[in-house]
Amino acid sequence: MLPQVRDWYAARTYSVRQWSASDLTASKNGQRVAVVLPARNEQETVGAIVRSLRHELVDEVGLVDDVIVMDSGSTDATASVARRAGAQVFRVDDVLPSLGSRDGKGEAMWKSLAVASADLLVFVDADLHDFDAGWVTGLLGPLLQEPEVALVKAAYDRSLTLSGETSATAGGRVTELTARPVLNAFWPELAGVLQPLAGEYAARRSVLEQVPFVCGYGVEVALLIDVLGLRGLGALAQVDLGRRVHRNRADDDLVATASAVLQAAARRLPHAPTAETTVTRFERDQSGFSPVEVHVSDEERPPYASLALAAALAS
């Protein structure tokens, strides 16, 4: 790592144990906090996450003001389970309908800016099996204690369970094989970020409104690069949450994910190449290997603040 990155790592890497919810509540100074869960077909896990947030951070201490589930076209009971657990539920396609719909997690996150009035937003994946409300407390800590911090990423060990076998630290394959090499090569200032693709992070609304949102899987790496460009390394922080368990996918299912991460990063290079929208992988059948074309969306939403500007200019 570059010397300045080592200094950042030492100063901006925190532990989830450093803050209590009650202490942070006392330091909110009138700021509102929303936890946003982008969700698609997560009826098995979303209810427990929402209940934990409501009980521990909303009702008990008031650290969190709103728990919002952005339902991305679920075909199961995700919406009703989340609503019964105490979340505000919004169907992504129903938010800003005049702007149409895109597919992907980033789309849900971008549209959450239209329904959340909070000053600080915490994004949490809805497929977590071992969620701890203390993670949200930890992610909010740097934002509430360090005024210059704008984006806080989660860090953790990622487990991997495939074919009945579990490894405590073998998860994060796209991170280690795609995102980390790309960031080290082209954005060495981000070499100290432990989990650049973490789905759990907190940010100031004022910053989120100033950056574009990749609609698909590239949203995490794009936000990291864009906030770095907007505010500099000192605006980033990370918090060690311990261990994270979520649904794992087979290697061939990660082709589109890795490609989306690479596309999102490549589009942010000074001389951005034209991004491909498909990636080819191969499956064996009776005749040998057959190519399979996998679509990879490269759509992005513009900075949310530009909507207000456009509306003002049109009026």
CORNOR-V663850 format. One record per backbone hydrogen bond with DSSP energy under -1.0 kcal/mol. NH is the residue of the N-H (numbers start at 1). CO is the residue of the C=O. If there is no record, write none. Layout:
nh,co
NH,CO
NH,CO
This chain:
nh,co
6,2
7,3
8,4
9,5
10,6
11,7
12,8
14,238
16,240
18,15
24,20
25,21
26,22
28,25
31,28
34,120
35,66
36,122
37,68
39,70
45,42
46,42
49,45
50,46
51,47
52,48
53,49
54,50
55,51
56,52
57,53
58,53
59,54
60,55
63,57
64,57
65,33
66,33
68,35
69,88
70,37
71,90
72,39
73,71
81,77
82,78
83,79
84,80
85,81
86,83
87,82
88,67
90,69
92,71
94,91
95,92
99,96
100,97
106,215
107,215
108,104
109,105
110,106
111,107
112,108
113,110
114,111
116,112
119,32
120,32
121,203
122,34
123,201
124,36
129,245
135,132
137,133
138,134
139,135
140,136
141,137
144,140
145,141
146,142
149,146
150,235
151,235
152,202
153,237
154,200
155,239
157,242
159,244
160,167
162,165
165,162
167,160
171,158
176,172
177,173
178,174
179,174
180,175
182,178
183,179
184,180
185,181
186,182
187,183
190,187
191,188
193,190
198,195
201,123
202,152
203,121
204,150
205,119
207,204
208,204
209,205
210,207
213,301
215,299
219,216
222,218
223,219
224,220
225,221
226,222
227,223
228,224
229,225
230,226
231,227
232,228
235,232
236,233
237,151
238,12
239,153
240,14
241,155
244,157
253,250
254,251
258,254
259,255
260,256
261,257
262,258
263,259
264,260
265,261
266,262
267,263
268,265
269,266
279,294
281,292
283,290
285,288
288,285
290,283
292,281
294,279
296,277
301,213
305,209
306,303
307,304
309,305
310,306
311,307
312,308
313,309
314,310
315,311
